[in-house]
Amino acid sequence: MPSKKDKGKAKATDAPPKEITQKDLEKLAKDVDKIASKVQHRQEKALAKGEPIKEKKIDPAKEAEMRKKIEAMVQALSNMEQTGAIKASGRKDMGDHKFWNTQPVLQHGEDVTEEGPIDPAVPRDQVQQEPYPLPKEFEWCEVDIQDDKQIIELYQLLTMNYVEDDDAQFRFDYSAPFLKWALQPPGWRKSWHVGVRVSSNKKLVAFISGIPAAVRSHKTLHHLTEINYLCVHKKLRSKRLAPVLIKEITRRSHLEGVFQAAYTGGIVLPTPIATCRYYHRSLNPKKLVECNFSRVPRNSTISAMVKKFKVAEQPSTPGLREMKPEDATQVRELLNKYLSKFDVAPVFETDDDVRHWLAPTPEVVWSYVVEDTKTHKITDFFSFYTLPSSVIGNDKHKSLNAAYMFYYAIDIPEKEAADSYDTARYTKQRLTELMRDALVLAKQADFDVFNALNLMDNSMFIDDLKFGPGDGYLNYYLYNWKCRDIKPHKVGLVML
Protein backbone atom coordinates (compact mmCIF):
# COMPACT_ATOMS: atom_id res chain seq x y z
CA MET A 1 0.00 0.00 0.00
CA PRO A 2 1.57 3.30 -1.05
CA SER A 3 2.50 5.68 1.75
CA LYS A 4 0.83 9.06 2.02
CA LYS A 5 2.72 12.13 0.89
CA ASP A 6 4.79 13.63 3.73
CA LYS A 7 4.04 17.12 4.96
CA GLY A 8 6.74 19.77 5.22
CA LYS A 9 8.53 20.23 8.53
CA ALA A 10 7.45 23.09 10.81
CA LYS A 11 10.06 25.27 12.45
CA ALA A 12 10.25 24.97 16.21
CA THR A 13 10.31 28.74 16.66
CA ASP A 14 7.00 29.56 15.02
CA ALA A 15 4.90 26.37 15.24
CA PRO A 16 4.01 23.72 17.82
CA PRO A 17 6.04 20.48 17.86
CA LYS A 18 5.50 18.42 14.74
CA GLU A 19 3.95 15.01 15.39
CA ILE A 20 6.35 12.47 13.87
CA THR A 21 4.79 9.11 13.13
CA GLN A 22 6.30 5.70 12.47
CA LYS A 23 5.87 6.39 8.74
CA ASP A 24 8.03 9.51 8.98
CA LEU A 25 10.78 7.57 10.73
CA GLU A 26 10.59 4.76 8.19
CA LYS A 27 10.89 7.31 5.36
CA LEU A 28 14.00 8.74 7.00
CA ALA A 29 15.48 5.24 7.26
CA LYS A 30 14.64 4.54 3.61
CA ASP A 31 16.32 7.77 2.51
CA VAL A 32 19.47 6.88 4.44
CA ASP A 33 19.48 3.37 3.00
CA LYS A 34 19.11 4.29 -0.68
CA ILE A 35 22.67 3.36 -1.57
CA ALA A 36 22.48 0.06 0.32
CA SER A 37 19.18 -0.75 -1.40
CA LYS A 38 20.71 -0.20 -4.83
CA VAL A 39 23.56 -2.55 -3.97
CA GLN A 40 21.10 -5.14 -2.66
CA HIS A 41 18.95 -4.85 -5.81
CA ARG A 42 21.99 -5.40 -7.99
CA GLN A 43 22.92 -8.49 -5.97
CA GLU A 44 19.38 -9.89 -6.16
CA LYS A 45 19.32 -9.43 -9.93
CA ALA A 46 22.60 -11.31 -10.18
CA LEU A 47 21.22 -14.11 -8.00
CA ALA A 48 18.05 -14.35 -10.08
CA LYS A 49 20.13 -14.72 -13.24
CA GLY A 50 22.45 -17.26 -11.63
CA GLU A 51 25.41 -14.89 -11.97
CA PRO A 52 28.16 -14.44 -9.36
CA ILE A 53 27.78 -11.40 -7.13
CA LYS A 54 30.30 -8.68 -7.86
CA GLU A 55 31.08 -6.62 -4.79
CA LYS A 56 32.10 -3.01 -5.42
CA LYS A 57 34.96 -1.85 -3.22
CA ILE A 58 34.08 1.09 -1.01
CA ASP A 59 36.69 3.66 -0.03
CA PRO A 60 37.16 3.20 3.76
CA ALA A 61 37.46 6.97 4.21
CA LYS A 62 34.17 7.59 2.39
CA GLU A 63 32.47 4.81 4.35
CA ALA A 64 33.67 6.33 7.64
CA GLU A 65 32.45 9.77 6.55
CA MET A 66 29.04 8.33 5.61
CA ARG A 67 28.75 6.59 8.97
CA LYS A 68 29.51 9.85 10.78
CA LYS A 69 26.83 11.69 8.81
CA ILE A 70 24.23 9.01 9.59
CA GLU A 71 25.15 9.00 13.28
CA ALA A 72 24.98 12.81 13.35
CA MET A 73 21.52 12.67 11.75
CA VAL A 74 20.27 10.16 14.31
CA GLN A 75 21.76 12.21 17.16
CA ALA A 76 20.19 15.41 15.81
CA LEU A 77 16.80 13.71 15.67
CA SER A 78 17.24 12.53 19.27
CA ASN A 79 18.24 16.02 20.42
CA MET A 80 15.24 17.57 18.70
CA GLU A 81 12.94 15.09 20.42
CA GLN A 82 14.45 15.88 23.82
CA THR A 83 14.19 19.66 23.38
CA GLY A 84 10.62 19.48 22.08
CA ALA A 85 11.41 20.74 18.58
CA ILE A 86 9.71 17.59 17.36
CA LYS A 87 7.66 14.95 19.10
CA ALA A 88 7.85 11.23 18.35
CA SER A 89 4.70 9.17 18.36
CA GLY A 90 3.43 5.83 17.10
CA ARG A 91 6.56 3.90 18.08
CA LYS A 92 6.88 0.93 20.35
CA ASP A 93 7.25 1.98 23.99
CA MET A 94 10.95 1.31 24.46
CA GLY A 95 11.96 4.63 25.98
CA ASP A 96 13.53 6.04 22.80
CA HIS A 97 16.25 3.38 23.10
CA LYS A 98 17.12 4.43 26.68
CA PHE A 99 16.21 0.89 27.65
CA TRP A 100 18.15 -0.75 24.81
CA ASN A 101 21.21 1.37 25.60
CA THR A 102 21.42 -0.56 28.89
CA GLN A 103 21.16 -3.99 27.24
CA PRO A 104 23.90 -6.26 25.80
CA VAL A 105 23.09 -5.49 22.17
CA LEU A 106 25.07 -3.84 19.40
CA GLN A 107 24.62 -0.08 19.49
CA HIS A 108 24.05 1.93 16.30
CA GLY A 109 27.32 2.54 14.46
CA GLU A 110 29.27 -0.07 16.46
CA ASP A 111 31.65 -2.13 14.32
CA VAL A 112 31.99 -5.88 14.80
CA THR A 113 35.63 -6.89 14.64
CA GLU A 114 35.13 -10.26 16.33
CA GLU A 115 31.94 -12.23 16.87
CA GLY A 116 31.04 -13.40 20.34
CA PRO A 117 28.99 -12.70 23.47
CA ILE A 118 28.72 -9.16 24.80
CA ASP A 119 28.12 -10.21 28.41
CA PRO A 120 29.51 -13.47 29.80
CA ALA A 121 27.34 -16.33 31.00
CA VAL A 122 27.04 -16.58 34.78
CA PRO A 123 26.19 -19.45 37.16
CA ARG A 124 22.54 -19.90 38.09
CA ASP A 125 23.06 -18.73 41.67
CA GLN A 126 24.31 -15.37 40.37
CA VAL A 127 21.12 -14.75 38.37
CA GLN A 128 18.44 -12.62 40.02
CA GLN A 129 16.10 -15.13 41.67
CA GLU A 130 13.02 -12.96 42.16
CA PRO A 131 10.84 -11.51 39.35
CA TYR A 132 11.28 -7.85 38.49
CA PRO A 133 8.87 -5.54 40.34
CA LEU A 134 5.71 -4.38 38.56
CA PRO A 135 3.53 -1.35 39.28
CA LYS A 136 1.43 -2.17 42.35
CA GLU A 137 -1.81 -2.71 40.41
CA PHE A 138 -0.29 -5.58 38.35
CA GLU A 139 1.04 -9.07 39.01
CA TRP A 140 3.04 -11.68 37.09
CA CYS A 141 1.51 -14.92 35.81
CA GLU A 142 2.41 -17.86 33.59
CA VAL A 143 -0.06 -18.36 30.77
CA ASP A 144 -0.99 -22.03 30.51
CA ILE A 145 -1.20 -22.69 26.76
CA GLN A 146 -2.76 -26.10 27.43
CA ASP A 147 -5.72 -24.52 29.25
CA ASP A 148 -8.45 -23.61 26.73
CA LYS A 149 -9.65 -20.69 28.87
CA GLN A 150 -6.18 -19.14 29.05
CA ILE A 151 -5.41 -19.66 25.37
CA ILE A 152 -8.62 -17.75 24.59
CA GLU A 153 -7.47 -14.96 26.92
CA LEU A 154 -4.16 -14.78 25.05
CA TYR A 155 -5.91 -14.89 21.69
CA GLN A 156 -8.15 -11.99 22.70
CA LEU A 157 -5.22 -9.92 23.97
CA LEU A 158 -3.23 -10.41 20.76
CA THR A 159 -6.24 -10.00 18.46
CA MET A 160 -7.15 -6.61 19.89
CA ASN A 161 -3.73 -5.21 20.78
CA TYR A 162 -0.96 -6.81 18.73
CA VAL A 163 0.67 -5.83 15.43
CA GLU A 164 -1.37 -3.80 12.98
CA ASP A 165 -0.44 -1.74 9.92
CA ASP A 166 0.26 2.00 10.11
CA ASP A 167 -3.20 2.90 8.77
CA ALA A 168 -4.95 0.64 11.34
CA GLN A 169 -6.71 -1.36 8.62
CA PHE A 170 -5.29 -4.83 9.35
CA ARG A 171 -4.35 -6.67 12.53
CA PHE A 172 -2.84 -10.14 12.90
CA ASP A 173 -5.47 -12.68 13.99
CA TYR A 174 -3.67 -15.58 15.67
CA SER A 175 -5.87 -18.65 16.14
CA ALA A 176 -5.72 -20.90 19.22
CA PRO A 177 -4.30 -23.85 17.18
CA PHE A 178 -1.63 -21.54 15.76
CA LEU A 179 -0.60 -20.27 19.21
CA LYS A 180 -0.37 -23.81 20.59
CA TRP A 181 1.83 -24.78 17.63
CA ALA A 182 4.02 -21.67 17.90
CA LEU A 183 4.51 -21.81 21.67
CA GLN A 184 4.87 -25.53 22.36
CA PRO A 185 7.80 -26.92 20.33
CA PRO A 186 9.91 -29.76 21.77
CA GLY A 187 11.51 -28.60 25.02
CA TRP A 188 9.08 -25.69 25.57
CA ARG A 189 8.87 -24.20 29.05
CA LYS A 190 5.73 -22.90 30.72
CA SER A 191 7.87 -20.42 32.67
CA TRP A 192 8.73 -18.71 29.36
CA HIS A 193 5.08 -17.86 28.64
CA VAL A 194 5.05 -14.73 30.74
CA GLY A 195 1.92 -12.70 31.37
CA VAL A 196 0.87 -9.67 33.39
CA ARG A 197 -2.57 -9.49 34.99
CA VAL A 198 -4.47 -6.74 36.74
CA SER A 199 -4.32 -7.67 40.42
CA SER A 200 -7.92 -6.71 41.15
CA ASN A 201 -9.74 -8.65 38.41
CA LYS A 202 -6.99 -10.96 37.01
CA LYS A 203 -7.48 -9.64 33.46
CA LEU A 204 -4.56 -10.54 31.15
CA VAL A 205 -3.13 -7.22 29.88
CA ALA A 206 0.42 -8.04 28.71
CA PHE A 207 2.40 -10.99 27.42
CA ILE A 208 5.80 -12.06 26.13
CA SER A 209 6.99 -15.53 25.13
CA GLY A 210 10.18 -17.43 24.64
CA ILE A 211 10.77 -20.84 23.06
CA PRO A 212 13.99 -22.86 22.85
CA ALA A 213 15.68 -22.94 19.46
CA ALA A 214 18.93 -24.04 17.85
CA VAL A 215 20.11 -21.26 15.55
CA ARG A 216 23.42 -20.91 13.75
CA SER A 217 24.91 -17.50 13.03
CA HIS A 218 27.86 -17.79 10.65
CA LYS A 219 29.84 -20.68 12.19
CA THR A 220 28.46 -20.57 15.74
CA LEU A 221 25.57 -22.76 16.88
CA HIS A 222 23.45 -21.12 19.59
CA HIS A 223 20.93 -22.84 21.83
CA LEU A 224 18.96 -19.70 22.45
CA THR A 225 15.55 -18.27 23.21
CA GLU A 226 13.33 -17.10 20.37
CA ILE A 227 11.36 -14.14 21.70
CA ASN A 228 7.92 -13.38 20.28
CA TYR A 229 4.45 -11.95 20.95
CA LEU A 230 5.51 -8.98 23.07
CA CYS A 231 2.13 -7.35 23.57
CA VAL A 232 0.81 -4.71 25.98
CA HIS A 233 -2.84 -3.64 26.11
CA LYS A 234 -3.30 -0.39 24.19
CA LYS A 235 -4.66 1.43 27.24
CA LEU A 236 -1.56 0.59 29.28
CA ARG A 237 1.22 1.64 26.90
CA SER A 238 2.17 4.54 29.21
CA LYS A 239 2.88 2.13 32.11
CA ARG A 240 6.23 1.12 30.58
CA LEU A 241 5.50 -2.57 30.92
CA ALA A 242 7.36 -3.60 27.74
CA PRO A 243 10.91 -3.11 29.12
CA VAL A 244 9.97 -4.96 32.32
CA LEU A 245 8.56 -7.87 30.26
CA ILE A 246 11.80 -8.05 28.28
CA LYS A 247 13.94 -8.02 31.42
CA GLU A 248 11.76 -10.69 33.03
CA ILE A 249 11.91 -13.12 30.07
CA THR A 250 15.67 -12.49 29.97
CA ARG A 251 15.97 -13.33 33.67
CA ARG A 252 13.98 -16.53 33.21
CA SER A 253 16.17 -17.53 30.25
CA HIS A 254 19.30 -16.94 32.33
CA LEU A 255 17.92 -19.22 35.05
CA GLU A 256 17.84 -21.99 32.42
CA GLY A 257 21.43 -21.26 31.36
CA VAL A 258 20.44 -19.51 28.12
CA PHE A 259 22.17 -16.18 27.50
CA GLN A 260 21.42 -15.43 23.84
CA ALA A 261 18.12 -14.68 22.11
CA ALA A 262 16.76 -14.04 18.63
CA TYR A 263 13.84 -11.76 17.84
CA THR A 264 12.39 -9.72 14.99
CA GLY A 265 10.50 -6.46 14.68
CA GLY A 266 9.17 -3.98 12.19
CA ILE A 267 10.84 -1.08 13.97
CA VAL A 268 14.55 -0.27 14.04
CA LEU A 269 16.17 -0.89 17.42
CA PRO A 270 19.86 -1.23 18.30
CA THR A 271 20.92 -3.00 16.07
CA PRO A 272 19.56 -5.28 13.30
CA ILE A 273 21.83 -8.01 11.97
CA ALA A 274 19.65 -8.12 8.82
CA THR A 275 16.65 -6.39 7.31
CA CYS A 276 14.29 -8.12 4.90
CA ARG A 277 11.39 -6.77 2.86
CA TYR A 278 7.93 -8.28 2.50
CA TYR A 279 6.62 -9.27 -0.93
CA HIS A 280 3.00 -10.15 -1.70
CA ARG A 281 1.49 -12.36 -4.39
CA SER A 282 -2.20 -11.81 -5.00
CA LEU A 283 -4.41 -14.89 -5.19
CA ASN A 284 -7.77 -13.14 -4.82
CA PRO A 285 -7.21 -9.67 -6.30
CA LYS A 286 -10.86 -8.61 -6.15
CA LYS A 287 -11.06 -9.19 -2.40
CA LEU A 288 -7.66 -7.56 -1.81
CA VAL A 289 -8.86 -4.41 -3.56
CA GLU A 290 -12.14 -4.41 -1.63
CA CYS A 291 -10.15 -4.69 1.62
CA ASN A 292 -7.85 -1.84 0.52
CA PHE A 293 -4.84 -4.19 0.76
CA SER A 294 -4.20 -3.63 -2.96
CA ARG A 295 -5.21 -0.99 -5.47
CA VAL A 296 -6.13 -1.22 -9.12
CA PRO A 297 -3.12 0.08 -11.07
CA ARG A 298 -3.57 3.11 -13.27
CA ASN A 299 -4.88 2.17 -16.72
CA SER A 300 -5.94 -1.27 -15.46
CA THR A 301 -9.12 -2.98 -14.26
CA ILE A 302 -10.18 -5.61 -11.75
CA SER A 303 -10.75 -8.03 -14.64
CA ALA A 304 -7.20 -7.48 -15.86
CA MET A 305 -5.86 -8.10 -12.35
CA VAL A 306 -7.85 -11.33 -12.03
CA LYS A 307 -6.44 -12.52 -15.34
CA LYS A 308 -2.88 -11.51 -14.40
CA PHE A 309 -2.88 -13.36 -11.08
CA LYS A 310 -4.74 -16.47 -12.19
CA VAL A 311 -2.97 -19.72 -11.25
CA ALA A 312 -3.23 -23.24 -12.65
CA GLU A 313 -5.97 -25.55 -11.49
CA GLN A 314 -3.57 -28.30 -10.35
CA PRO A 315 0.13 -28.62 -9.39
CA SER A 316 2.43 -29.86 -12.15
CA THR A 317 5.50 -31.28 -10.37
CA PRO A 318 5.77 -35.09 -10.74
CA GLY A 319 5.98 -36.90 -7.41
CA LEU A 320 4.57 -33.97 -5.40
CA ARG A 321 2.55 -35.04 -2.36
CA GLU A 322 1.68 -33.90 1.13
CA MET A 323 4.40 -34.51 3.70
CA LYS A 324 3.85 -37.38 6.16
CA PRO A 325 5.24 -37.62 9.73
CA GLU A 326 7.40 -40.58 8.64
CA ASP A 327 9.18 -38.27 6.15
CA ALA A 328 10.77 -36.38 9.04
CA THR A 329 14.24 -37.95 8.84
CA GLN A 330 14.67 -37.32 5.11
CA VAL A 331 13.21 -33.81 5.36
CA ARG A 332 15.54 -32.97 8.27
CA GLU A 333 18.63 -34.09 6.36
CA LEU A 334 17.56 -32.29 3.19
CA LEU A 335 16.62 -29.09 5.02
CA ASN A 336 19.73 -28.87 7.22
CA LYS A 337 21.96 -29.38 4.19
CA TYR A 338 20.16 -26.67 2.23
CA LEU A 339 20.10 -24.20 5.13
CA SER A 340 23.83 -24.63 5.74
CA LYS A 341 24.61 -22.14 2.96
CA PHE A 342 22.94 -19.22 4.79
CA ASP A 343 24.65 -17.02 7.38
CA VAL A 344 21.86 -17.26 9.94
CA ALA A 345 19.56 -20.28 9.96
CA PRO A 346 17.91 -22.80 12.28
CA VAL A 347 19.35 -26.25 12.84
CA PHE A 348 16.74 -28.99 13.09
CA GLU A 349 18.47 -31.29 15.55
CA THR A 350 15.84 -34.03 15.89
CA ASP A 351 13.05 -35.59 13.88
CA ASP A 352 10.66 -34.38 16.58
CA ASP A 353 11.64 -30.80 15.71
CA VAL A 354 10.75 -31.44 12.07
CA ARG A 355 7.50 -33.21 12.90
CA HIS A 356 6.40 -30.37 15.17
CA TRP A 357 7.26 -27.46 12.90
CA LEU A 358 6.77 -28.94 9.46
CA ALA A 359 4.37 -31.91 9.49
CA PRO A 360 1.02 -30.70 8.11
CA THR A 361 -1.20 -29.33 10.86
CA PRO A 362 -4.84 -28.35 10.21
CA GLU A 363 -5.43 -24.59 10.27
CA VAL A 364 -1.71 -23.97 10.80
CA VAL A 365 0.93 -25.29 8.37
CA TRP A 366 0.90 -26.89 4.90
CA SER A 367 3.93 -28.99 3.87
CA TYR A 368 4.74 -30.94 0.70
CA VAL A 369 7.55 -33.14 -0.55
CA VAL A 370 8.62 -34.43 -3.94
CA GLU A 371 9.35 -38.16 -3.84
CA ASP A 372 11.25 -39.99 -6.53
CA THR A 373 8.85 -42.79 -7.52
CA LYS A 374 11.70 -45.24 -8.21
CA THR A 375 14.08 -44.64 -5.30
CA HIS A 376 11.50 -43.18 -2.87
CA LYS A 377 14.06 -40.53 -2.03
CA ILE A 378 12.67 -37.11 -1.10
CA THR A 379 14.32 -34.58 -3.39
CA ASP A 380 12.40 -31.41 -2.59
CA PHE A 381 10.34 -29.89 0.18
CA PHE A 382 8.35 -26.69 0.74
CA SER A 383 5.92 -25.35 3.31
CA PHE A 384 3.78 -22.36 4.18
CA TYR A 385 1.72 -21.40 7.20
CA THR A 386 -1.46 -19.44 7.73
CA LEU A 387 -1.71 -16.12 9.55
CA PRO A 388 -4.97 -14.31 8.78
CA SER A 389 -5.51 -10.64 9.52
CA SER A 390 -8.64 -8.98 10.84
CA VAL A 391 -9.90 -6.32 8.44
CA ILE A 392 -10.76 -3.29 10.54
CA GLY A 393 -13.72 -1.09 9.66
CA ASN A 394 -14.64 -2.87 6.42
CA ASP A 395 -18.33 -3.59 5.89
CA LYS A 396 -17.78 -6.35 3.33
CA HIS A 397 -14.87 -8.39 4.67
CA LYS A 398 -13.85 -9.24 8.23
CA SER A 399 -10.77 -11.38 7.57
CA LEU A 400 -7.94 -11.61 5.06
CA ASN A 401 -6.60 -15.13 4.59
CA ALA A 402 -2.84 -14.86 4.20
CA ALA A 403 -0.33 -17.65 3.58
CA TYR A 404 3.29 -17.06 4.56
CA MET A 405 6.27 -18.78 2.98
CA PHE A 406 7.93 -21.01 5.57
CA TYR A 407 10.86 -23.37 4.95
CA TYR A 408 11.86 -25.13 1.74
CA ALA A 409 14.79 -27.15 0.43
CA ILE A 410 15.89 -28.78 -2.79
CA ASP A 411 18.47 -31.44 -3.54
CA ILE A 412 21.01 -30.16 -6.07
CA PRO A 413 21.95 -32.96 -8.51
CA GLU A 414 25.64 -33.80 -8.50
CA LYS A 415 26.29 -32.58 -12.05
CA GLU A 416 24.80 -29.13 -11.27
CA ALA A 417 26.50 -28.93 -7.86
CA ALA A 418 29.95 -29.08 -9.46
CA ASP A 419 29.71 -25.54 -10.87
CA SER A 420 28.39 -22.45 -9.05
CA TYR A 421 26.73 -21.06 -12.17
CA ASP A 422 24.95 -24.37 -12.87
CA THR A 423 23.93 -24.58 -9.22
CA ALA A 424 22.34 -21.12 -9.30
CA ARG A 425 20.62 -21.81 -12.62
CA TYR A 426 19.20 -25.13 -11.39
CA THR A 427 18.12 -23.60 -8.08
CA LYS A 428 16.25 -20.78 -9.80
CA GLN A 429 14.48 -23.12 -12.22
CA ARG A 430 13.56 -25.71 -9.60
CA LEU A 431 12.36 -23.23 -6.99
CA THR A 432 10.24 -21.39 -9.54
CA GLU A 433 8.55 -24.67 -10.48
CA LEU A 434 7.93 -25.64 -6.86
CA MET A 435 6.71 -22.22 -5.73
CA ARG A 436 4.37 -22.02 -8.70
CA ASP A 437 2.81 -25.21 -7.31
CA ALA A 438 2.80 -23.70 -3.81
CA LEU A 439 0.65 -20.85 -5.15
CA VAL A 440 -1.73 -23.38 -6.72
CA LEU A 441 -2.05 -25.27 -3.44
CA ALA A 442 -2.54 -22.05 -1.47
CA LYS A 443 -5.28 -20.97 -3.86
CA GLN A 444 -6.97 -24.36 -3.45
CA ALA A 445 -6.84 -23.81 0.33
CA ASP A 446 -8.74 -20.53 -0.15
CA PHE A 447 -5.92 -18.10 0.66
CA ASP A 448 -6.29 -14.53 -0.60
CA VAL A 449 -2.61 -13.58 -0.69
CA PHE A 450 0.75 -15.33 -0.44
CA ASN A 451 3.44 -13.43 1.48
CA ALA A 452 7.19 -13.91 1.48
CA LEU A 453 10.29 -12.05 2.60
CA ASN A 454 13.25 -11.53 0.30
CA LEU A 455 15.35 -13.94 2.36
CA MET A 456 16.87 -17.32 1.44
CA ASP A 457 16.62 -17.83 -2.35
CA ASN A 458 13.25 -16.08 -2.69
CA SER A 459 14.69 -13.41 -4.99
CA MET A 460 15.15 -16.10 -7.60
CA PHE A 461 11.41 -16.56 -8.10
CA ILE A 462 9.45 -13.59 -6.68
CA ASP A 463 9.60 -11.57 -9.90
CA ASP A 464 8.78 -14.46 -12.22
CA LEU A 465 5.83 -15.48 -10.04
CA LYS A 466 4.44 -11.92 -9.87
CA PHE A 467 5.15 -11.10 -6.25
CA GLY A 468 5.07 -7.35 -5.65
CA PRO A 469 7.11 -5.43 -3.06
CA GLY A 470 5.20 -4.34 0.05
CA ASP A 471 5.72 -1.46 2.45
CA GLY A 472 6.72 -3.75 5.33
CA TYR A 473 10.24 -4.55 6.49
CA LEU A 474 11.33 -7.10 9.10
CA ASN A 475 14.47 -6.53 11.17
CA TYR A 476 16.37 -9.47 12.67
CA TYR A 477 18.15 -9.15 16.02
CA LEU A 478 20.47 -11.24 18.19
CA TYR A 479 20.58 -10.48 21.90
CA ASN A 480 23.95 -10.61 23.70
CA TRP A 481 25.88 -11.56 20.58
CA LYS A 482 28.12 -9.53 18.29
CA CYS A 483 27.32 -10.57 14.74
CA ARG A 484 28.45 -9.21 11.39
CA ASP A 485 25.78 -7.74 9.10
CA ILE A 486 23.91 -10.32 7.04
CA LYS A 487 22.38 -9.62 3.62
CA PRO A 488 18.75 -10.69 3.01
CA HIS A 489 19.65 -13.51 0.64
CA LYS A 490 21.89 -14.93 3.36
CA VAL A 491 19.09 -15.09 5.94
CA GLY A 492 17.72 -18.62 6.35
CA LEU A 493 15.76 -18.08 9.57
CA VAL A 494 11.97 -17.70 9.39
CA MET A 495 10.36 -16.42 12.59
CA LEU A 496 6.61 -16.38 13.09
Buried (B, 14 or more C-beta within 10 A) or exposed (E): BEEEEEEEEBEBEEEEBBEBBBBBBBEBBEEBBEEEEEBBEBBBEBBBEBBEEEEEEEEEEEEEEBEEEBEEEBEEBEEBBEEEBBEBEEBBBBEBBEBBEEBBBBEBEEEBEEBEBBEEEEEEEEBEEEBBEBEEEBBBBBBBBEEEEBBEBBBEBBBEBBBBBBEEBBBBBBBBBBBBBBBBBBBBBEEBBBBBBBEEEEEBBBBBBBBBBBBBBEEEEBBBBBBBBBBBBEEBEEBBBBBBBBBBBBBBBBBBEBBBBBBBBBBBBBBBBBBBBBBBBBBBBBBBBBBBBBEBEEEEEEEEBEEEBEBEEEBEBEBBEEBBEEBBEBBBBBBBEBBEEBBBBBBBBBBBBBBBBBBBBEEBBBBBBBBEEEEEEBBBBBBBBBBBBBBBEBEEBEBBBBBBBBBBBBBBEEEBEEEEEBBBBBBBBBBBBBBBBBBBBBBBEEBBBBBBBBBBBBBBBBBBBBBEEBBBBBBBBBBBBBBEBBBBBBBBBBBB
